Amino acid sequence: AAGYGGTAPTFAPARPGELARSALDPARARLHLGWVPWTTLDDGAAAVLAWFADRPT
């Protein structure tokens, strides 16, 4: 995977009030704002990977 150095990350304990998980759902934005995503998750991820691949490290 991109950026994998072979060493597992070390995490500090969670701080009080810190979210354990976050998941976004565009349904409320569609309902209240009329917003709809113009890029699929697959297309967006492919575009980001292509952008990084085009740049030297």
PDB file of N, H, CA, C and O in Angstrom:
ATOM      1  N   ALA A   1       0.838  -1.188   0.000  1.00  0.00           N
ATOM      2  CA  ALA A   1       0.000   0.000   0.000  1.00  0.00           C
ATOM      3  C   ALA A   1       0.872   1.237   0.000  1.00  0.00           C
ATOM      4  O   ALA A   1       2.026   1.190   0.426  1.00  0.00           O
ATOM      5  N   ALA A   2       0.340   2.313  -0.464  1.00  0.00           N
ATOM      6  H   ALA A   2      -0.598   2.351  -0.810  1.00  0.00           H
ATOM      7  CA  ALA A   2       1.082   3.567  -0.520  1.00  0.00           C
ATOM      8  C   ALA A   2       1.486   3.998   0.876  1.00  0.00           C
ATOM      9  O   ALA A   2       0.661   4.038   1.789  1.00  0.00           O
ATOM     10  N   GLY A   3       2.754   4.317   1.037  1.00  0.00           N
ATOM     11  H   GLY A   3       3.425   4.285   0.296  1.00  0.00           H
ATOM     12  CA  GLY A   3       3.244   4.808   2.308  1.00  0.00           C
ATOM     13  C   GLY A   3       3.508   3.746   3.355  1.00  0.00           C
ATOM     14  O   GLY A   3       3.837   4.093   4.489  1.00  0.00           O
ATOM     15  N   TYR A   4       3.382   2.491   3.036  1.00  0.00           N
ATOM     16  H   TYR A   4       3.115   2.209   2.115  1.00  0.00           H
ATOM     17  CA  TYR A   4       3.598   1.438   4.018  1.00  0.00           C
ATOM     18  C   TYR A   4       5.084   1.214   4.205  1.00  0.00           C
ATOM     19  O   TYR A   4       5.786   0.876   3.252  1.00  0.00           O
ATOM     20  N   GLY A   5       5.569   1.399   5.418  1.00  0.00           N
ATOM     21  H   GLY A   5       4.999   1.674   6.192  1.00  0.00           H
ATOM     22  CA  GLY A   5       6.982   1.240   5.712  1.00  0.00           C
ATOM     23  C   GLY A   5       7.313  -0.089   6.359  1.00  0.00           C
ATOM     24  O   GLY A   5       8.463  -0.310   6.740  1.00  0.00           O
ATOM     25  N   GLY A   6       6.352  -0.973   6.494  1.00  0.00           N
ATOM     26  H   GLY A   6       5.418  -0.793   6.185  1.00  0.00           H
ATOM     27  CA  GLY A   6       6.610  -2.276   7.071  1.00  0.00           C
ATOM     28  C   GLY A   6       6.491  -2.315   8.586  1.00  0.00           C
ATOM     29  O   GLY A   6       6.630  -3.384   9.180  1.00  0.00           O
ATOM     30  N   THR A   7       6.241  -1.187   9.222  1.00  0.00           N
ATOM     31  H   THR A   7       6.129  -0.319   8.739  1.00  0.00           H
ATOM     32  CA  THR A   7       6.114  -1.132  10.668  1.00  0.00           C
ATOM     33  C   THR A   7       4.696  -0.704  11.026  1.00  0.00           C
ATOM     34  O   THR A   7       4.159   0.249  10.462  1.00  0.00           O
ATOM     35  N   ALA A   8       4.110  -1.415  11.957  1.00  0.00           N
ATOM     36  H   ALA A   8       4.546  -2.189  12.415  1.00  0.00           H
ATOM     37  CA  ALA A   8       2.748  -1.077  12.379  1.00  0.00           C
ATOM     38  C   ALA A   8       2.770   0.220  13.186  1.00  0.00           C
ATOM     39  O   ALA A   8       3.703   0.446  13.957  1.00  0.00           O
ATOM     40  N   PRO A   9       1.763   1.072  13.024  1.00  0.00           N
ATOM     41  CA  PRO A   9       1.727   2.319  13.795  1.00  0.00           C
ATOM     42  C   PRO A   9       1.468   2.056  15.273  1.00  0.00           C
ATOM     43  O   PRO A   9       0.861   1.048  15.636  1.00  0.00           O
ATOM     44  N   THR A  10       1.926   2.956  16.111  1.00  0.00           N
ATOM     45  H   THR A  10       2.419   3.775  15.817  1.00  0.00           H
ATOM     46  CA  THR A  10       1.677   2.902  17.545  1.00  0.00           C
ATOM     47  C   THR A  10       0.684   4.004  17.879  1.00  0.00           C
ATOM     48  O   THR A  10       0.904   5.163  17.527  1.00  0.00           O
ATOM     49  N   PHE A  11      -0.387   3.662  18.542  1.00  0.00           N
ATOM     50  H   PHE A  11      -0.566   2.721  18.828  1.00  0.00           H
ATOM     51  CA  PHE A  11      -1.433   4.622  18.867  1.00  0.00           C
ATOM     52  C   PHE A  11      -1.429   4.931  20.355  1.00  0.00           C
ATOM     53  O   PHE A  11      -1.257   4.034  21.181  1.00  0.00           O
ATOM     54  N   ALA A  12      -1.616   6.183  20.693  1.00  0.00           N
ATOM     55  H   ALA A  12      -1.755   6.912  20.023  1.00  0.00           H
ATOM     56  CA  ALA A  12      -1.770   6.601  22.086  1.00  0.00           C
ATOM     57  C   ALA A  12      -3.197   6.283  22.521  1.00  0.00           C
ATOM     58  O   ALA A  12      -4.079   6.106  21.680  1.00  0.00           O
ATOM     59  N   PRO A  13      -3.425   6.209  23.826  1.00  0.00           N
ATOM     60  CA  PRO A  13      -4.801   5.975  24.290  1.00  0.00           C
ATOM     61  C   PRO A  13      -5.722   7.114  23.840  1.00  0.00           C
ATOM     62  O   PRO A  13      -5.288   8.255  23.683  1.00  0.00           O
ATOM     63  N   ALA A  14      -6.978   6.786  23.641  1.00  0.00           N
ATOM     64  H   ALA A  14      -7.330   5.859  23.769  1.00  0.00           H
ATOM     65  CA  ALA A  14      -7.958   7.794  23.229  1.00  0.00           C
ATOM     66  C   ALA A  14      -8.121   8.841  24.325  1.00  0.00           C
ATOM     67  O   ALA A  14      -8.069   8.532  25.515  1.00  0.00           O
ATOM     68  N   ARG A  15      -8.317  10.076  23.902  1.00  0.00           N
ATOM     69  H   ARG A  15      -8.359  10.328  22.935  1.00  0.00           H
ATOM     70  CA  ARG A  15      -8.560  11.163  24.853  1.00  0.00           C
ATOM     71  C   ARG A  15     -10.039  11.188  25.213  1.00  0.00           C
ATOM     72  O   ARG A  15     -10.871  10.720  24.435  1.00  0.00           O
ATOM     73  N   PRO A  16     -10.378  11.725  26.376  1.00  0.00           N
ATOM     74  CA  PRO A  16     -11.795  11.805  26.756  1.00  0.00           C
ATOM     75  C   PRO A  16     -12.605  12.553  25.693  1.00  0.00           C
ATOM     76  O   PRO A  16     -12.219  13.638  25.257  1.00  0.00           O
ATOM     77  N   GLY A  17     -13.717  11.969  25.287  1.00  0.00           N
ATOM     78  H   GLY A  17     -14.030  11.088  25.641  1.00  0.00           H
ATOM     79  CA  GLY A  17     -14.589  12.588  24.303  1.00  0.00           C
ATOM     80  C   GLY A  17     -14.198  12.348  22.862  1.00  0.00           C
ATOM     81  O   GLY A  17     -14.909  12.778  21.953  1.00  0.00           O
ATOM     82  N   GLU A  18     -13.079  11.669  22.628  1.00  0.00           N
ATOM     83  H   GLU A  18     -12.502  11.320  23.366  1.00  0.00           H
ATOM     84  CA  GLU A  18     -12.631  11.417  21.257  1.00  0.00           C
ATOM     85  C   GLU A  18     -13.532  10.379  20.586  1.00  0.00           C
ATOM     86  O   GLU A  18     -13.919   9.388  21.206  1.00  0.00           O
ATOM     87  N   LEU A  19     -13.859  10.616  19.316  1.00  0.00           N
ATOM     88  H   LEU A  19     -13.545  11.421  18.812  1.00  0.00           H
ATOM     89  CA  LEU A  19     -14.689   9.673  18.568  1.00  0.00           C
ATOM     90  C   LEU A  19     -13.914   8.395  18.286  1.00  0.00           C
ATOM     91  O   LEU A  19     -12.741   8.443  17.913  1.00  0.00           O
ATOM     92  N   ALA A  20     -14.566   7.259  18.463  1.00  0.00           N
ATOM     93  H   ALA A  20     -15.518   7.220  18.765  1.00  0.00           H
ATOM     94  CA  ALA A  20     -13.938   5.979  18.145  1.00  0.00           C
ATOM     95  C   ALA A  20     -14.112   5.648  16.664  1.00  0.00           C
ATOM     96  O   ALA A  20     -13.320   4.900  16.091  1.00  0.00           O
ATOM     97  N   ARG A  21     -15.149   6.206  16.052  1.00  0.00           N
ATOM     98  H   ARG A  21     -15.792   6.814  16.517  1.00  0.00           H
ATOM     99  CA  ARG A  21     -15.456   5.887  14.656  1.00  0.00           C
ATOM    100  C   ARG A  21     -16.247   7.043  14.060  1.00  0.00           C
ATOM    101  O   ARG A  21     -17.031   7.697  14.748  1.00  0.00           O
ATOM    102  N   SER A  22     -16.034   7.278  12.794  1.00  0.00           N
ATOM    103  H   SER A  22     -15.398   6.746  12.235  1.00  0.00           H
ATOM    104  CA  SER A  22     -16.779   8.320  12.093  1.00  0.00           C
ATOM    105  C   SER A  22     -17.146   7.803  10.710  1.00  0.00           C
ATOM    106  O   SER A  22     -16.286   7.309   9.981  1.00  0.00           O
ATOM    107  N   ALA A  23     -18.404   7.912  10.350  1.00  0.00           N
ATOM    108  H   ALA A  23     -19.103   8.313  10.942  1.00  0.00           H
ATOM    109  CA  ALA A  23     -18.863   7.488   9.026  1.00  0.00           C
ATOM    110  C   ALA A  23     -19.777   8.572   8.470  1.00  0.00           C
ATOM    111  O   ALA A  23     -20.686   9.046   9.152  1.00  0.00           O
ATOM    112  N   LEU A  24     -19.526   8.952   7.239  1.00  0.00           N
ATOM    113  H   LEU A  24     -18.788   8.567   6.686  1.00  0.00           H
ATOM    114  CA  LEU A  24     -20.315  10.010   6.619  1.00  0.00           C
ATOM    115  C   LEU A  24     -21.395   9.418   5.727  1.00  0.00           C
ATOM    116  O   LEU A  24     -21.188   8.399   5.068  1.00  0.00           O
ATOM    117  N   ASP A  25     -22.544  10.071   5.717  1.00  0.00           N
ATOM    118  H   ASP A  25     -22.711  10.900   6.252  1.00  0.00           H
ATOM    119  CA  ASP A  25     -23.663   9.651   4.880  1.00  0.00           C
ATOM    120  C   ASP A  25     -24.189  10.885   4.151  1.00  0.00           C
ATOM    121  O   ASP A  25     -24.699  11.802   4.795  1.00  0.00           O
ATOM    122  N   PRO A  26     -24.077  10.929   2.824  1.00  0.00           N
ATOM    123  CA  PRO A  26     -24.516  12.116   2.090  1.00  0.00           C
ATOM    124  C   PRO A  26     -26.035  12.266   1.999  1.00  0.00           C
ATOM    125  O   PRO A  26     -26.515  13.237   1.413  1.00  0.00           O
ATOM    126  N   ALA A  27     -26.799  11.337   2.561  1.00  0.00           N
ATOM    127  H   ALA A  27     -26.410  10.549   3.037  1.00  0.00           H
ATOM    128  CA  ALA A  27     -28.260  11.389   2.441  1.00  0.00           C
ATOM    129  C   ALA A  27     -28.842  12.657   3.065  1.00  0.00           C
ATOM    130  O   ALA A  27     -29.772  13.239   2.506  1.00  0.00           O
ATOM    131  N   ARG A  28     -28.316  13.098   4.210  1.00  0.00           N
ATOM    132  H   ARG A  28     -27.560  12.626   4.664  1.00  0.00           H
ATOM    133  CA  ARG A  28     -28.849  14.308   4.850  1.00  0.00           C
ATOM    134  C   ARG A  28     -28.522  15.550   4.033  1.00  0.00           C
ATOM    135  O   ARG A  28     -29.338  16.467   3.947  1.00  0.00           O
ATOM    136  N   ALA A  29     -27.335  15.587   3.432  1.00  0.00           N
ATOM    137  H   ALA A  29     -26.672  14.841   3.502  1.00  0.00           H
ATOM    138  CA  ALA A  29     -26.987  16.727   2.575  1.00  0.00           C
ATOM    139  C   ALA A  29     -27.906  16.766   1.358  1.00  0.00           C
ATOM    140  O   ALA A  29     -28.306  17.842   0.912  1.00  0.00           O
ATOM    141  N   ARG A  30     -28.237  15.606   0.828  1.00  0.00           N
ATOM    142  H   ARG A  30     -27.912  14.732   1.191  1.00  0.00           H
ATOM    143  CA  ARG A  30     -29.164  15.541  -0.308  1.00  0.00           C
ATOM    144  C   ARG A  30     -30.545  16.026   0.121  1.00  0.00           C
ATOM    145  O   ARG A  30     -31.177  16.814  -0.583  1.00  0.00           O
ATOM    146  N   LEU A  31     -31.009  15.556   1.269  1.00  0.00           N
ATOM    147  H   LEU A  31     -30.496  14.916   1.841  1.00  0.00           H
ATOM    148  CA  LEU A  31     -32.345  15.900   1.753  1.00  0.00           C
ATOM    149  C   LEU A  31     -32.475  17.393   2.065  1.00  0.00           C
ATOM    150  O   LEU A  31     -33.445  18.029   1.651  1.00  0.00           O
ATOM    151  N   HIS A  32     -31.514  17.949   2.786  1.00  0.00           N
ATOM    152  H   HIS A  32     -30.726  17.432   3.122  1.00  0.00           H
ATOM    153  CA  HIS A  32     -31.631  19.326   3.264  1.00  0.00           C
ATOM    154  C   HIS A  32     -31.040  20.367   2.318  1.00  0.00           C
ATOM    155  O   HIS A  32     -31.492  21.512   2.299  1.00  0.00           O
ATOM    156  N   LEU A  33     -30.045  19.984   1.541  1.00  0.00           N
ATOM    157  H   LEU A  33     -29.677  19.054   1.557  1.00  0.00           H
ATOM    158  CA  LEU A  33     -29.348  20.956   0.702  1.00  0.00           C
ATOM    159  C   LEU A  33     -29.503  20.706  -0.791  1.00  0.00           C
ATOM    160  O   LEU A  33     -29.144  21.549  -1.612  1.00  0.00           O
ATOM    161  N   GLY A  34     -30.046  19.527  -1.139  1.00  0.00           N
ATOM    162  H   GLY A  34     -30.338  18.842  -0.472  1.00  0.00           H
ATOM    163  CA  GLY A  34     -30.150  19.172  -2.550  1.00  0.00           C
ATOM    164  C   GLY A  34     -28.811  18.785  -3.164  1.00  0.00           C
ATOM    165  O   GLY A  34     -28.678  18.729  -4.387  1.00  0.00           O
ATOM    166  N   TRP A  35     -27.811  18.517  -2.310  1.00  0.00           N
ATOM    167  H   TRP A  35     -27.919  18.563  -1.317  1.00  0.00           H
ATOM    168  CA  TRP A  35     -26.468  18.193  -2.785  1.00  0.00           C
ATOM    169  C   TRP A  35     -26.386  16.719  -3.178  1.00  0.00           C
ATOM    170  O   TRP A  35     -26.906  15.853  -2.474  1.00  0.00           O
ATOM    171  N   VAL A  36     -25.742  16.446  -4.286  1.00  0.00           N
ATOM    172  H   VAL A  36     -25.319  17.149  -4.858  1.00  0.00           H
ATOM    173  CA  VAL A  36     -25.468  15.071  -4.695  1.00  0.00           C
ATOM    174  C   VAL A  36     -23.999  14.976  -5.097  1.00  0.00           C
ATOM    175  O   VAL A  36     -23.475  15.896  -5.724  1.00  0.00           O
ATOM    176  N   PRO A  37     -23.333  13.887  -4.751  1.00  0.00           N
ATOM    177  CA  PRO A  37     -21.927  13.734  -5.134  1.00  0.00           C
ATOM    178  C   PRO A  37     -21.800  13.579  -6.642  1.00  0.00           C
ATOM    179  O   PRO A  37     -22.625  12.915  -7.271  1.00  0.00           O
ATOM    180  N   TRP A  38     -20.781  14.181  -7.219  1.00  0.00           N
ATOM    181  H   TRP A  38     -20.112  14.720  -6.708  1.00  0.00           H
ATOM    182  CA  TRP A  38     -20.582  14.092  -8.668  1.00  0.00           C
ATOM    183  C   TRP A  38     -19.506  13.078  -9.027  1.00  0.00           C
ATOM    184  O   TRP A  38     -19.297  12.787 -10.205  1.00  0.00           O
ATOM    185  N   THR A  39     -18.825  12.540  -8.028  1.00  0.00           N
ATOM    186  H   THR A  39     -18.995  12.777  -7.072  1.00  0.00           H
ATOM    187  CA  THR A  39     -17.790  11.534  -8.245  1.00  0.00           C
ATOM    188  C   THR A  39     -18.093  10.338  -7.358  1.00  0.00           C
ATOM    189  O   THR A  39     -18.398  10.498  -6.176  1.00  0.00           O
ATOM    190  N   THR A  40     -18.007   9.139  -7.927  1.00  0.00           N
ATOM    191  H   THR A  40     -17.759   9.009  -8.887  1.00  0.00           H
ATOM    192  CA  THR A  40     -18.202   7.941  -7.112  1.00  0.00           C
ATOM    193  C   THR A  40     -16.969   7.724  -6.240  1.00  0.00           C
ATOM    194  O   THR A  40     -15.901   8.270  -6.519  1.00  0.00           O
ATOM    195  N   LEU A  41     -17.117   6.941  -5.203  1.00  0.00           N
ATOM    196  H   LEU A  41     -17.984   6.497  -4.977  1.00  0.00           H
ATOM    197  CA  LEU A  41     -15.986   6.627  -4.330  1.00  0.00           C
ATOM    198  C   LEU A  41     -14.865   5.964  -5.121  1.00  0.00           C
ATOM    199  O   LEU A  41     -13.696   6.312  -4.954  1.00  0.00           O
ATOM    200  N   ASP A  42     -15.216   5.011  -5.981  1.00  0.00           N
ATOM    201  H   ASP A  42     -16.166   4.729  -6.116  1.00  0.00           H
ATOM    202  CA  ASP A  42     -14.200   4.319  -6.787  1.00  0.00           C
ATOM    203  C   ASP A  42     -13.464   5.281  -7.711  1.00  0.00           C
ATOM    204  O   ASP A  42     -12.238   5.232  -7.809  1.00  0.00           O
ATOM    205  N   ASP A  43     -14.206   6.159  -8.393  1.00  0.00           N
ATOM    206  H   ASP A  43     -15.202   6.199  -8.315  1.00  0.00           H
ATOM    207  CA  ASP A  43     -13.572   7.123  -9.301  1.00  0.00           C
ATOM    208  C   ASP A  43     -12.716   8.127  -8.534  1.00  0.00           C
ATOM    209  O   ASP A  43     -11.626   8.486  -8.979  1.00  0.00           O
ATOM    210  N   GLY A  44     -13.203   8.573  -7.396  1.00  0.00           N
ATOM    211  H   GLY A  44     -14.089   8.281  -7.034  1.00  0.00           H
ATOM    212  CA  GLY A  44     -12.441   9.518  -6.585  1.00  0.00           C
ATOM    213  C   GLY A  44     -11.154   8.909  -6.066  1.00  0.00           C
ATOM    214  O   GLY A  44     -10.104   9.551  -6.105  1.00  0.00           O
ATOM    215  N   ALA A  45     -11.221   7.668  -5.576  1.00  0.00           N
ATOM    216  H   ALA A  45     -12.073   7.147  -5.544  1.00  0.00           H
ATOM    217  CA  ALA A  45     -10.018   6.996  -5.083  1.00  0.00           C
ATOM    218  C   ALA A  45      -9.019   6.786  -6.215  1.00  0.00           C
ATOM    219  O   ALA A  45      -7.818   6.971  -6.020  1.00  0.00           O
ATOM    220  N   ALA A  46      -9.497   6.404  -7.391  1.00  0.00           N
ATOM    221  H   ALA A  46     -10.473   6.254  -7.550  1.00  0.00           H
ATOM    222  CA  ALA A  46      -8.610   6.212  -8.543  1.00  0.00           C
ATOM    223  C   ALA A  46      -7.945   7.528  -8.936  1.00  0.00           C
ATOM    224  O   ALA A  46      -6.764   7.540  -9.282  1.00  0.00           O
ATOM    225  N   ALA A  47      -8.682   8.628  -8.889  1.00  0.00           N
ATOM    226  H   ALA A  47      -9.642   8.618  -8.608  1.00  0.00           H
ATOM    227  CA  ALA A  47      -8.116   9.938  -9.234  1.00  0.00           C
ATOM    228  C   ALA A  47      -7.043  10.355  -8.234  1.00  0.00           C
ATOM    229  O   ALA A  47      -6.011  10.902  -8.624  1.00  0.00           O
ATOM    230  N   VAL A  48      -7.278  10.104  -6.955  1.00  0.00           N
ATOM    231  H   VAL A  48      -8.116   9.660  -6.638  1.00  0.00           H
ATOM    232  CA  VAL A  48      -6.276  10.444  -5.932  1.00  0.00           C
ATOM    233  C   VAL A  48      -5.018   9.607  -6.127  1.00  0.00           C
ATOM    234  O   VAL A  48      -3.909  10.138  -6.066  1.00  0.00           O
ATOM    235  N   LEU A  49      -5.175   8.320  -6.360  1.00  0.00           N
ATOM    236  H   LEU A  49      -6.076   7.889  -6.411  1.00  0.00           H
ATOM    237  CA  LEU A  49      -4.007   7.458  -6.578  1.00  0.00           C
ATOM    238  C   LEU A  49      -3.241   7.874  -7.824  1.00  0.00           C
ATOM    239  O   LEU A  49      -2.010   7.872  -7.820  1.00  0.00           O
ATOM    240  N   ALA A  50      -3.949   8.230  -8.887  1.00  0.00           N
ATOM    241  H   ALA A  50      -4.949   8.232  -8.890  1.00  0.00           H
ATOM    242  CA  ALA A  50      -3.288   8.689 -10.111  1.00  0.00           C
ATOM    243  C   ALA A  50      -2.537   9.991  -9.860  1.00  0.00           C
ATOM    244  O   ALA A  50      -1.435  10.177 -10.375  1.00  0.00           O
ATOM    245  N   TRP A  51      -3.117  10.886  -9.080  1.00  0.00           N
ATOM    246  H   TRP A  51      -4.013  10.734  -8.661  1.00  0.00           H
ATOM    247  CA  TRP A  51      -2.470  12.158  -8.762  1.00  0.00           C
ATOM    248  C   TRP A  51      -1.152  11.905  -8.034  1.00  0.00           C
ATOM    249  O   TRP A  51      -0.133  12.508  -8.372  1.00  0.00           O
ATOM    250  N   PHE A  52      -1.164  11.017  -7.037  1.00  0.00           N
ATOM    251  H   PHE A  52      -1.991  10.527  -6.762  1.00  0.00           H
ATOM    252  CA  PHE A  52       0.063  10.709  -6.305  1.00  0.00           C
ATOM    253  C   PHE A  52       1.075   9.990  -7.190  1.00  0.00           C
ATOM    254  O   PHE A  52       2.277  10.235  -7.081  1.00  0.00           O
ATOM    255  N   ALA A  53       0.602   9.109  -8.062  1.00  0.00           N
ATOM    256  H   ALA A  53      -0.374   8.910  -8.151  1.00  0.00           H
ATOM    257  CA  ALA A  53       1.508   8.355  -8.939  1.00  0.00           C
ATOM    258  C   ALA A  53       2.225   9.274  -9.923  1.00  0.00           C
ATOM    259  O   ALA A  53       3.334   8.958 -10.353  1.00  0.00           O
ATOM    260  N   ASP A  54       1.625  10.392 -10.288  1.00  0.00           N
ATOM    261  H   ASP A  54       0.723  10.649  -9.939  1.00  0.00           H
ATOM    262  CA  ASP A  54       2.223  11.336 -11.234  1.00  0.00           C
ATOM    263  C   ASP A  54       3.263  12.248 -10.600  1.00  0.00           C
ATOM    264  O   ASP A  54       3.921  13.011 -11.308  1.00  0.00           O
ATOM    265  N   ARG A  55       3.424  12.185  -9.298  1.00  0.00           N
ATOM    266  H   ARG A  55       2.889  11.566  -8.723  1.00  0.00           H
ATOM    267  CA  ARG A  55       4.356  13.072  -8.611  1.00  0.00           C
ATOM    268  C   ARG A  55       5.541  12.294  -8.059  1.00  0.00           C
ATOM    269  O   ARG A  55       5.380  11.193  -7.534  1.00  0.00           O
ATOM    270  N   PRO A  56       6.734  12.873  -8.182  1.00  0.00           N
ATOM    271  CA  PRO A  56       7.910  12.181  -7.638  1.00  0.00           C
ATOM    272  C   PRO A  56       7.867  12.159  -6.111  1.00  0.00           C
ATOM    273  O   PRO A  56       7.272  13.029  -5.476  1.00  0.00           O
ATOM    274  N   THR A  57       8.497  11.166  -5.553  1.00  0.00           N
ATOM    275  H   THR A  57       8.980  10.458  -6.069  1.00  0.00           H
ATOM    276  CA  THR A  57       8.522  11.058  -4.089  1.00  0.00           C
ATOM    277  C   THR A  57       9.690  11.797  -3.502  1.00  0.00           C
ATOM    278  O   THR A  57       9.863  11.810  -2.283  1.00  0.00           O
TER     279      THR A  57
END
